[in-house]
C-alpha cells in the first residue's frame, strides 16, 4: 500500500523525504512534498515522522 501527502497540510519541512528508504519523496514547485507511488514501498516511515500528520495511506 502506498502513502499520499495532503499538500494542504504539508509544511514543506521535508522531514519525510529524509527518512524514506525508497527515496520516493520529493518537493513540488510550491515547496510541498509529494510521494512517487511507483517508488513507495508502503513502509509508513514517512507518516511516522511527519510533524503535521499530512501523510496517510492511499486507500
Residue frames relative to the residue before (quaternion, step in Angstrom):
aa qw qx qy qz dx dy dz
X 1.0000 0.0000 0.0000 0.0000 0.00 0.00 0.00
X 0.3270 -0.7437 0.5565 0.1741 3.55 -0.84 1.00
X 0.3614 -0.7031 0.5698 0.2243 3.53 -1.34 0.28
X 0.1741 -0.7687 0.6043 0.1162 3.56 -1.26 0.39
X 0.3301 -0.7340 0.5641 0.1845 3.54 -1.23 0.56
X 0.3409 -0.7041 0.5878 0.2059 3.55 -0.90 0.98
X 0.2996 -0.8012 0.4919 0.1622 3.58 -0.23 1.27
X 0.5719 0.5699 -0.3922 0.4408 3.61 1.20 -0.27
X 0.7143 0.4156 -0.2404 0.5093 3.59 1.18 -0.59
X 0.5536 0.6510 -0.3862 0.3473 3.59 1.12 -0.69
X 0.3030 -0.7714 0.5403 0.1456 3.56 -0.86 1.06
X 0.4562 -0.7119 0.4292 0.3175 3.58 1.27 -0.12
X 0.3730 0.7584 -0.4663 0.2612 3.60 1.16 0.45
X 0.2880 -0.8069 0.4594 0.2344 3.59 1.29 -0.44
X 0.2729 0.7613 -0.5324 0.2501 3.60 1.16 0.52
X 0.6447 0.5428 -0.3112 0.4391 3.56 0.98 -0.88
X 0.6473 0.5271 -0.3196 0.4483 3.58 0.97 -0.85
X 0.6575 0.5416 -0.3031 0.4272 3.56 1.06 -0.73
X 0.7494 0.3796 -0.2139 0.4987 3.59 1.14 -0.52
X 0.4995 0.6768 -0.4242 0.3354 3.62 1.22 -0.20
X 0.3401 -0.7725 0.4973 0.2006 3.63 -0.49 1.15
X 0.6881 0.4656 -0.2774 0.4825 3.60 1.19 -0.47
X 0.3228 -0.7589 0.4897 0.2830 3.58 1.33 -0.16
X 0.3065 0.7890 -0.4638 0.2616 3.55 1.03 0.93
X 0.6807 0.4828 -0.2770 0.4764 3.60 1.26 -0.16
X 0.0483 0.7781 -0.6229 0.0647 3.51 -0.96 0.99
X 0.5397 -0.6148 0.4643 0.3395 3.55 -1.31 0.10
X 0.3494 -0.7071 0.5669 0.2377 3.56 -1.15 0.59
X 0.7512 -0.4084 0.2706 0.4423 3.59 -1.26 -0.05
X 0.6855 0.4672 -0.2760 0.4854 3.59 1.19 -0.49
X 0.5786 -0.6060 0.3714 0.4000 3.60 1.26 0.05
X 0.5252 0.6098 -0.4148 0.4246 3.58 1.28 0.09
X 0.4716 -0.6664 0.4971 0.2940 3.57 -1.22 0.41
X 0.0787 -0.7653 0.6376 0.0393 3.53 -1.20 0.67
X 0.3182 -0.7439 0.5621 0.1712 3.56 -1.17 0.68
X 0.3382 -0.7013 0.5943 0.2015 3.56 -0.96 0.94
X 0.3482 -0.7835 0.4802 0.1852 3.58 -0.30 1.27
X 0.6199 0.5478 -0.3465 0.4423 3.58 1.16 -0.46
X 0.7131 0.4190 -0.2446 0.5060 3.58 1.21 -0.47
X 0.5541 0.6462 -0.3813 0.3607 3.59 1.16 -0.64
X 0.2950 -0.7687 0.5504 0.1381 3.57 -0.88 1.07
X 0.4497 -0.7155 0.4331 0.3133 3.59 1.25 -0.21
X 0.3547 0.7762 -0.4643 0.2368 3.59 1.20 0.44
X 0.3943 -0.7573 0.4444 0.2711 3.61 1.17 -0.52
X 0.3724 0.7414 -0.4834 0.2793 3.59 1.26 0.10
X 0.6421 0.5381 -0.3207 0.4419 3.58 0.96 -0.84
X 0.6665 0.5035 -0.3018 0.4596 3.57 0.92 -0.90
X 0.6409 0.5499 -0.3188 0.4305 3.57 1.06 -0.74
X 0.7610 0.3768 -0.2101 0.4846 3.60 1.06 -0.65
X 0.4870 0.6793 -0.4377 0.3314 3.63 1.20 -0.22
X 0.3541 -0.7818 0.4733 0.1985 3.61 -0.53 1.14
X 0.7452 0.3634 -0.2202 0.5139 3.61 1.21 -0.32
X 0.4316 -0.7359 0.4252 0.3023 3.60 1.31 0.30
X 0.2969 0.7857 -0.4883 0.2368 3.57 0.96 0.90
X 0.6870 0.4724 -0.2715 0.4808 3.60 1.24 -0.23
X 0.0354 0.7932 -0.6012 0.0904 3.53 -0.81 1.13
X 0.6166 -0.5157 0.4165 0.4247 3.60 -1.21 0.31
X 0.3628 -0.7142 0.5584 0.2158 3.55 -1.07 0.80
X 0.0964 -0.8527 0.5134 0.0087 3.54 0.16 1.33
